[in-house]
Amino acid sequence: MNFYKEDKQLQELLKELLDGDFFQYADRELGEFGEKCAGEIDERARFTDREGQPKLIKYNAYGEDISEIWVNEGYRKTVQQTYNTGIVGFVHKVIPELQKKGNYIYSYAQGYLLSQTEPGFYCPVTLTMATAYLLDQYADDEVKNRFLPHVASTGEVPLYEGATFLTERQGGSDVGANETKAVFNGSGYRLFGEKYFASNAGMCGVAMVLARKEGAPGGTKGLTLFAVPWRKEDGSLNGIKIRRLKDKLGVRAVPSAEVEFEGAEAFVVGDPAKGFYYMMEALNLSRVCNTIASLGIMRRALQEAKHYASNRSSFGHKLTDFPMVKDTLSRLAVKHEIETRTVFKYLPLFEKVMNSRDSVSKEEEVLNRLYIALLKKETAEQAITFSHEAIEMHGGNGYIEDFIVPRLLRDAQVLTVWEGTANILGLEVFRLIQKFNAHELFIMEMTERLQAVTQNYEGWTTPVENGIHELKVLLSFLGKASSNHQTFHSKKTAKLMVDILESIVALEYAASGNERARKVMEVFIEETWGESHIFNDRMRTVEYFGQIVMNHIEIPN
């Protein structure tokens, strides 16, 4: 198996997005990484989840608090193999073979493959990407030179994995309630307090931490961002203790802990008054990583369901002979393909906003934030749906941990929580509408893109045109409604917007002239906007099953 070589649509998509030399390099490297992910890394993921979970070694033989995290050797091997690909490093430094920097598109393609194996392996990568971004964009030269080469290491210097510690017991999503203190001792800052849900604790070399300096105002405006090394130069703990590891439902590969700071040495990153702003920028990056992880779970769930159905016989027939099974697999395949295409085709805007702030318009910044919220919410929810459908396809076997599908469901569940729940993301969408008129920018862009494909697909664009009209009407009512009505409808608004966006991507995909892409579009539009209780005489999901799901080439008569 090879997660990359078996994904022809991903290969075609990357060929569209990367220039010639870069695509040739990426195509080769992703092929090698895709084989590892489907093979040895996948085997380690199973072992780590079932038998080799991280463990806290709280005390040594002398009763001293050493707060060490034990991980199995396979986990350590995966860390080495993953970071040496440049999944983090080549976003921030030159790829030697190409003599130019990599980009987020290539990094996210790597993350997509890794997440099909184990999102718990990709979570530390996500945190390290966020740490590298914050250091590269906002740290002064002294702090940047001290930490970034290690965080962006591809094997030439010791690796420092990263972490971002926000959550405190009394705060949760209300980061402004955080109480961790930063005390100046005459030469530098020391942190005192706790973080209640700190992923990659004990494995990170440096953590990005929000804390409040003495005399700073309350709320988010009083938070400063600090880079906190886990250990001192002599190897001892830097005033940090781990109280306990969290016993999580899923993503058990990554250690998540309650962490205490008892005078940890810390280095200010950027403007002390902008700590919360910086961390929210990193949160946007992490939300895209979350989106990629969700796509990875969706892909693995689809492949497992497809493989099982193609090989399992019932009542004298393969499962894939039955129309209801063809319908399920076709719907999953189409949703995943269009959602993956939507995310990756959006990434050039994300790349521009993250790396070229001086040349980015306010409108681009607003649309970037809007797309992140929409896509993170939708993909996370779909990862659960896909995992559920894969279990259903396996029947009773789907409930047995010998198969991977139960772990997919356990792992998928956290993706709706990490980096913002659906409620938080719905509120984010409405905040962007109220504060920056994001809906007007969205409708303008969607209308322009829809008009470009209307001539060829007039009948198929009608439901999307109606959807845009419905969105305008809804927003008109909400503009005059109470705050309770607005928050009540925020998630519904987000869902309508993402349906419009993905439908237009499906229409643009069909406009490429590829016959299979046209069939993918037809199924997507029908499933997104059709009435499920209406008698379906055509049954496109069954008719197109061979070409869409099995990638069979139809030869015209």
C-alpha positions as a printed Julia matrix, in Angstrom:
557×3 Matrix{Float64}:
   0.0     0.0     0.0
   0.98    3.6    -0.57
  -1.32    6.38    0.61
   0.06    8.79   -1.99
   0.42    6.57   -5.05
  -3.13    5.27   -4.62
  -4.57    8.8    -4.5
  -4.66    9.91   -8.14
  -6.87   12.91   -7.37
  -4.35   14.25   -4.84
  -1.56   13.88   -7.38
  -3.54   15.78  -10.0
  -4.42   18.48   -7.48
  -0.8    19.03   -6.43
   0.24   19.16  -10.06
  -2.16   22.08  -10.48
  -0.87   23.91   -7.4
   2.91   23.39   -7.51
   5.3    24.55  -10.22
   7.03   21.94  -12.38
  10.29   21.4   -10.49
   8.6    21.54   -7.11
   5.92   19.06   -8.18
   8.52   16.58   -9.45
  10.35   16.82   -6.12
   7.14   16.58   -4.09
   5.79   13.71   -6.19
   8.89   11.63   -5.47
   9.14   12.53   -1.77
   5.43   12.06   -1.11
   5.61    8.69   -2.82
   8.3     7.58   -0.38
   6.51    9.07    2.63
   3.15    7.64    1.51
   4.66    4.16    1.5
   6.05    4.6     5.01
   2.71    5.95    6.28
   0.81    2.98    4.86
   3.41    0.52    6.16
   5.76    0.85    9.1
   4.3     4.06   10.54
   0.82    2.55   10.41
   2.04   -0.51   12.33
   3.59    1.75   14.98
   0.36    3.72   15.25
  -1.61    0.57   16.06
   0.94   -0.48   18.7
   1.08    3.0    20.24
  -2.7     3.23   20.53
  -3.19   -0.21   22.04
  -0.04   -1.01   24.0
   2.59    1.71   23.71
   0.85    4.86   24.92
   2.96    7.64   26.47
   3.56    7.3    30.2
   4.52    9.82   32.85
   7.59    8.96   34.92
   6.95   11.36   37.76
   9.81   10.51   40.15
  13.25    8.95   39.93
  14.68    6.38   42.34
  15.59    9.13   44.81
  12.07   10.51   44.94
  12.98   13.58   42.88
  10.35   15.0    40.52
  11.73   14.46   37.02
   8.4    14.72   35.11
   9.65   12.71   32.14
   7.46   11.34   29.38
   8.18    7.84   28.15
   7.27    7.06   24.55
   7.97    3.82   22.72
  10.88    3.47   20.31
   8.57    3.25   17.3
   7.11    6.61   18.24
  10.59    8.11   18.37
  11.41    6.6    14.98
   8.27    8.13   13.51
   9.22   11.54   14.92
  12.62   11.32   13.26
  11.29   10.15    9.91
   8.49   12.73    9.84
  10.49   15.84   10.71
  13.39   14.87    8.47
  11.02   15.11    5.49
  10.86   18.87    6.12
   7.18   18.82    7.05
   7.96   21.79    9.32
  11.46   22.84    8.39
  11.02   23.44    4.67
   8.27   25.97    5.28
  10.96   28.17    6.84
  14.16   27.28    5.02
  15.51   26.28    1.64
  15.04   22.77    0.25
  18.65   21.93   -0.72
  17.72   20.06   -3.89
  15.52   22.89   -5.2
  17.44   25.82   -3.72
  14.22   27.47   -2.66
  11.9    27.36    0.34
   9.05   24.95    0.52
   5.49   25.99    1.25
   2.4    25.11    3.25
   0.8    23.26    0.33
   3.6    20.67    0.35
   3.64   20.52    4.15
  -0.1    19.98    4.32
   0.12   17.23    1.69
   2.58   15.47    4.0
   0.27   16.03    6.96
  -2.65   14.61    5.0
  -0.74   11.37    4.42
   0.45   11.17    8.04
  -3.08   11.74    9.39
  -4.37    8.74    7.46
  -2.06    6.75    9.71
  -2.48    8.54   13.04
  -3.68   12.09   13.81
  -1.94   11.66   17.15
   1.37   11.71   15.25
   0.3    14.8    13.31
  -0.78   16.76   16.41
   2.83   17.39   17.59
   3.73   18.38   14.03
   0.88   20.9    14.1
   2.15   22.37   17.37
   5.69   22.5    16.0
   4.45   24.27   12.86
   2.68   26.86   15.01
   5.79   27.33   17.17
   8.01   27.77   14.12
   5.6    30.32   12.66
   5.49   32.41   15.85
   9.27   32.4    16.19
   9.87   33.2    12.53
   7.29   35.97   12.29
   7.49   37.69   15.67
  10.55   36.77   17.76
  13.56   39.07   17.9
  16.82   37.83   16.39
  18.22   36.57   19.68
  15.2    34.42   20.52
  14.72   33.33   16.91
  18.34   32.25   16.49
  18.22   30.36   19.76
  15.16   28.24   18.99
  14.06   28.33   15.33
  16.94   26.28   13.84
  16.04   23.46   16.23
  12.28   23.74   15.73
  12.82   23.69   11.94
  15.43   20.94   12.08
  15.53   18.31    9.35
  18.29   16.35   11.05
  21.26   18.71   10.89
  20.81   19.93   14.49
  18.91   18.45   17.46
  15.15   18.73   17.02
  13.03   20.79   19.39
   9.41   19.87   18.87
   7.05   22.7    19.7
   3.92   23.23   21.74
   1.34   25.98   22.3
  -0.04   26.14   25.82
  -3.26   28.18   26.11
  -5.87   26.34   28.12
  -6.21   26.92   31.85
  -8.69   25.29   34.2
 -10.77   28.4    34.82
 -10.62   29.68   31.25
 -11.04   27.1    28.52
 -12.12   29.0    25.41
 -12.18   32.19   27.51
  -8.43   32.8    27.18
  -8.8    36.25   28.71
  -9.41   34.57   32.08
  -5.93   33.05   32.1
  -3.95   33.57   35.31
  -0.41   32.32   34.6
   1.95   35.1    35.74
   5.21   36.36   34.29
   7.5    37.88   36.95
  10.52   39.97   36.02
  13.52   39.14   38.24
  15.88   41.87   37.05
  17.43   39.92   34.18
  14.51   38.11   32.62
  11.05   36.64   33.13
   9.93   33.64   35.15
   6.53   32.0    34.77
   4.28   30.82   37.6
   0.96   29.04   37.12
  -0.52   26.1    35.29
  -1.84   25.01   31.92
  -4.63   22.49   32.13
  -4.52   20.84   28.68
  -0.97   20.94   27.32
  -0.4    18.63   24.36
   3.11   17.44   23.51
   4.16   18.12   27.1
   7.47   16.5    27.92
   8.25   15.89   24.25
   8.57   19.52   23.19
  11.87   21.34   23.33
  10.19   24.74   23.51
   6.61   25.8    24.26
   4.85   29.0    23.3
   2.97   30.16   26.39
   0.59   33.03   27.15
   1.15   34.67   30.53
   0.29   37.95   32.21
   3.08   40.29   33.24
   2.8    42.01   36.61
   0.71   45.15   36.26
  -0.72   44.13   32.88
  -4.46   44.7    32.35
  -7.0    41.89   32.62
  -8.51   40.09   29.67
  -6.76   39.12   26.46
  -5.08   42.54   26.07
  -2.89   41.85   29.08
  -1.41   38.6    27.77
   2.17   38.36   26.53
   3.61   35.53   24.42
   6.68   33.75   25.78
   9.0    31.1    24.4
   9.69   28.65   27.23
  12.4    25.99   26.83
  11.42   22.7    28.46
  14.92   22.12   29.82
  17.88   24.22   30.81
  21.19   24.0    28.98
  22.45   21.46   31.56
  19.51   19.15   30.74
  17.54   19.72   33.95
  13.89   20.79   33.91
  13.31   24.5    33.44
  11.04   25.01   36.46
   8.36   22.85   34.86
   6.45   19.91   36.3
   3.86   17.58   34.86
   1.03   16.9    37.27
  -0.55   14.09   35.27
  -1.3    12.89   31.73
  -4.83   13.13   30.39
  -6.6     9.82   29.77
  -8.09   10.68   26.37
 -10.75    8.97   24.27
  -8.53    9.09   21.17
  -5.27   10.45   19.7
  -3.57    8.56   22.48
  -0.19    8.78   20.75
   0.31   12.4    21.77
   0.94   13.1    25.47
  -1.49   15.71   26.79
  -0.86   16.87   30.34
  -1.51   19.27   33.16
   1.62   21.38   33.44
   2.84   23.55   36.32
   5.3    26.43   35.98
   7.38   27.09   39.06
   9.72   29.87   37.96
  10.29   28.66   34.41
  12.69   30.87   32.45
  10.77   32.52   29.61
  11.6    34.81   26.69
   9.25   37.49   25.39
   8.19   37.01   21.77
   7.29   40.16   19.85
   5.3    43.08   21.23
   4.34   42.28   24.86
   0.88   43.76   24.29
   0.1    41.51   21.31
   0.49   38.04   22.78
  -3.11   37.05   22.28
  -3.09   38.37   18.7
   0.01   36.33   17.9
  -1.45   33.18   19.38
  -4.65   33.63   17.39
  -2.56   33.79   14.23
  -0.98   30.49   15.25
  -4.46   29.17   16.03
  -5.51   29.86   12.44
  -2.55   27.79   11.25
  -3.5    25.0    13.65
  -7.09   25.1    12.45
  -5.9    24.44    8.91
  -3.8    21.54   10.27
  -6.94   20.27   11.99
  -8.76   20.49    8.68
  -6.01   18.48    6.99
  -6.13   15.85    9.75
  -9.9    15.56    9.25
  -9.42   15.05    5.52
  -6.88   12.33    6.31
  -9.32   10.47    8.55
 -12.05   10.84    5.93
  -9.75    9.35    3.29
  -8.69    6.42    5.49
 -12.28    5.69    6.52
 -13.37    5.73    2.88
 -10.53    3.41    1.82
 -11.21    0.97    4.65
 -14.92    0.9     3.83
 -14.2     0.46    0.12
 -11.69   -2.34    0.73
 -13.98   -4.2     3.09
 -17.02   -3.9     0.83
 -15.02   -5.03   -2.2
 -13.86   -8.21   -0.48
 -16.76   -9.14    1.81
 -19.45  -11.47    0.45
 -23.02  -11.6     1.73
 -25.95  -13.6     0.39
 -23.78  -14.81   -2.48
 -22.7   -11.35   -3.64
 -19.9    -8.89   -2.9
 -21.13   -5.98   -0.81
 -20.27   -3.67   -3.7
 -22.89   -5.44   -5.82
 -25.66   -3.91   -3.68
 -27.07   -0.49   -4.74
 -27.21    0.86   -1.17
 -23.51    0.08   -0.69
 -22.62    1.71   -4.0
 -24.67    4.74   -2.95
 -22.85    5.06    0.39
 -19.37    4.71   -1.09
 -20.13    7.09   -3.96
 -21.47    9.77   -1.63
 -18.43    9.47    0.64
 -15.98    9.51   -2.27
 -17.56   12.6    -3.83
 -17.78   14.52   -0.57
 -14.18   13.74    0.29
 -12.88   14.61   -3.17
 -14.64   17.96   -3.35
 -13.81   18.85    0.25
 -10.13   18.01   -0.31
 -10.08   20.05   -3.49
 -11.79   22.98   -1.72
  -9.21   23.0     1.06
  -6.13   22.68   -1.14
  -7.36   25.2    -3.73
  -7.86   27.66   -0.86
  -4.29   27.19    0.46
  -2.6    29.74   -1.88
  -4.64   32.46   -0.13
  -3.6    31.07    3.26
   0.03   31.02    2.11
  -0.16   34.63    1.0
  -1.75   35.87    4.23
   0.71   33.98    6.45
   3.87   34.98    4.6
   3.23   38.28    2.81
   1.39   40.48    5.27
   2.63   43.73    3.79
   0.99   42.97    0.44
  -2.23   41.42    1.76
  -5.45   43.41    1.6
  -7.92   43.62    4.47
 -10.43   41.77    2.3
  -8.0    38.87    1.83
  -7.37   38.68    5.57
 -11.1    38.55    6.28
 -11.79   35.9     3.64
  -8.86   33.85    4.94
 -10.29   33.82    8.45
 -13.76   33.05    7.12
 -12.62   30.09    5.01
 -10.6    28.68    7.9
 -13.63   28.74   10.22
 -15.96   27.26    7.59
 -13.64   24.47    6.5
 -12.41   23.5     9.95
 -15.98   23.11   11.18
 -17.18   21.16    8.15
 -14.25   18.76    7.81
 -14.17   17.91   11.52
 -17.84   17.0    11.49
 -17.42   15.0     8.28
 -14.51   13.02    9.77
 -16.94   11.69   12.38
 -19.58   10.94    9.74
 -17.07    9.08    7.55
 -15.76    7.05   10.5
 -19.3     6.13   11.47
 -20.09    5.04    7.9
 -16.92    2.92    7.78
 -17.97    1.14   10.97
 -21.43    0.56    9.51
 -19.88   -0.91    6.37
 -17.89   -3.37    8.47
 -20.95   -4.45   10.44
 -20.05   -6.16   13.71
 -16.37   -6.18   12.75
 -16.49   -2.4    12.74
 -16.91   -2.46   16.52
 -13.85   -4.63   17.07
 -10.53   -2.96   17.86
  -8.65   -5.48   15.69
  -9.83   -3.26   12.82
  -8.72    0.35   12.47
 -12.18    1.9    12.08
 -12.98    2.15   15.83
  -9.76    4.11   16.31
 -10.68    6.4    13.42
 -13.92    7.3    15.17
 -12.17    7.82   18.53
  -9.53   10.01   16.9
 -12.01   11.94   14.76
 -14.05   13.04   17.76
 -11.31   15.29   19.11
 -11.03   17.21   15.85
 -14.4    18.82   16.49
 -13.03   20.07   19.82
  -9.42   21.04   19.18
  -8.88   24.57   17.86
 -12.53   25.49   18.44
 -15.84   23.64   18.63
 -18.63   24.1    16.1
 -20.24   26.64   18.43
 -17.04   28.69   18.66
 -16.52   28.54   14.89
 -20.12   29.51   14.2
 -19.66   32.54   16.44
 -16.41   33.33   14.63
 -18.24   33.35   11.3
 -20.9    35.69   12.63
 -18.3    37.95   14.25
 -16.57   38.29   10.87
 -19.93   39.13    9.29
 -20.79   41.76   11.86
 -17.37   43.36   12.18
 -15.91   43.08    8.68
 -18.91   42.44    6.37
 -17.41   39.06    5.5
 -20.74   37.95    4.0
 -20.58   40.66    1.36
 -17.05   39.63    0.36
 -18.09   35.99    0.31
 -21.22   36.53   -1.77
 -19.33   38.75   -4.22
 -16.62   36.13   -4.76
 -19.05   33.22   -4.98
 -21.23   35.08   -7.48
 -18.26   35.91   -9.71
 -16.99   32.34   -9.65
 -20.45   30.94  -10.31
 -21.0    33.22  -13.3
 -17.8    31.89  -14.85
 -19.23   28.35  -15.08
 -22.94   29.09  -15.59
 -22.81   28.92  -19.37
 -21.69   25.29  -19.46
 -23.62   24.0   -16.45
 -26.75   26.14  -16.28
 -29.01   23.41  -14.95
 -26.53   22.45  -12.26
 -25.81   26.01  -11.16
 -29.47   26.75  -10.38
 -29.48   25.09   -6.94
 -26.33   27.03   -6.01
 -27.86   30.3    -7.23
 -30.88   29.53   -5.06
 -28.53   28.82   -2.16
 -26.88   32.22   -2.52
 -30.33   33.85   -2.6
 -31.3    31.91    0.52
 -28.12   33.1     2.24
 -28.9    36.74    1.36
 -32.43   36.41    2.77
 -31.19   34.73    5.94
 -28.54   37.39    6.53
 -31.07   40.14    5.89
 -33.3    38.79    8.64
 -30.37   38.23   10.99
 -29.13   41.77   10.48
 -32.28   43.0    12.23
 -32.67   40.14   14.69
 -31.8    39.88   18.37
 -28.4    38.61   19.48
 -30.07   35.37   20.59
 -31.46   34.81   17.11
 -28.09   35.63   15.56
 -26.14   33.16   17.67
 -28.89   30.55   17.24
 -28.5    30.75   13.46
 -24.71   31.13   13.33
 -23.94   27.45   12.67
 -26.76   27.21   10.13
 -25.31   30.21    8.34
 -21.86   28.62    8.3
 -23.26   25.37    6.89
 -25.08   27.16    4.09
 -21.93   29.1     3.21
 -19.73   26.0     3.05
 -22.29   24.2     0.89
 -22.17   27.1    -1.56
 -18.38   27.22   -1.55
 -17.9    23.49   -2.11
 -20.59   23.38   -4.79
 -18.81   26.09   -6.76
 -15.54   24.18   -6.42
 -17.35   21.1    -7.78
 -18.62   23.11  -10.76
 -15.15   24.52  -11.42
 -13.76   20.99  -11.23
 -16.23   19.81  -13.86
 -15.27   22.75  -16.07
 -11.83   21.15  -16.52
 -13.43   18.96  -19.18
 -12.72   15.7   -17.35
 -15.7    13.35  -17.7
 -15.16   11.81  -14.28
 -15.0    15.29  -12.71
 -18.35   16.09  -14.33
 -19.91   13.02  -12.73
 -18.4    13.91   -9.36
 -19.97   17.36   -9.68
 -23.39   15.99  -10.58
 -23.46   13.69   -7.57
 -22.17   16.41   -5.25
 -24.77   18.99   -6.35
 -27.56   16.44   -6.19
 -26.59   15.21   -2.72
 -25.99   18.71   -1.33
 -29.13   20.42   -2.61
 -31.55   17.59   -3.45
 -34.49   16.41   -1.4
 -33.52   13.09    0.21
 -37.13   11.87    0.54
 -37.92   12.35   -3.17
 -37.95    9.18   -5.31
 -34.59    9.0    -7.12
 -35.19    7.4   -10.49
 -31.73    8.17  -11.91
 -29.58    6.83   -9.01
 -26.39    8.57  -10.16
 -24.44    7.32   -7.15
 -25.05    3.76   -8.37
 -24.67    4.5   -12.08
 -21.36    6.34  -11.61
 -19.98    4.02   -8.9
 -17.36    2.34  -11.08
 -15.83    5.54  -12.38
 -16.07    7.61   -9.2
 -15.2     5.09   -6.49
 -13.27    2.35   -8.29
 -11.64    4.74  -10.79
 -12.64    2.5   -13.68
 -12.16    4.05  -17.11
 -15.33    3.93  -19.18
 -14.78    3.2   -22.87
 -17.43    4.83  -25.09
 -19.38    2.59  -27.44
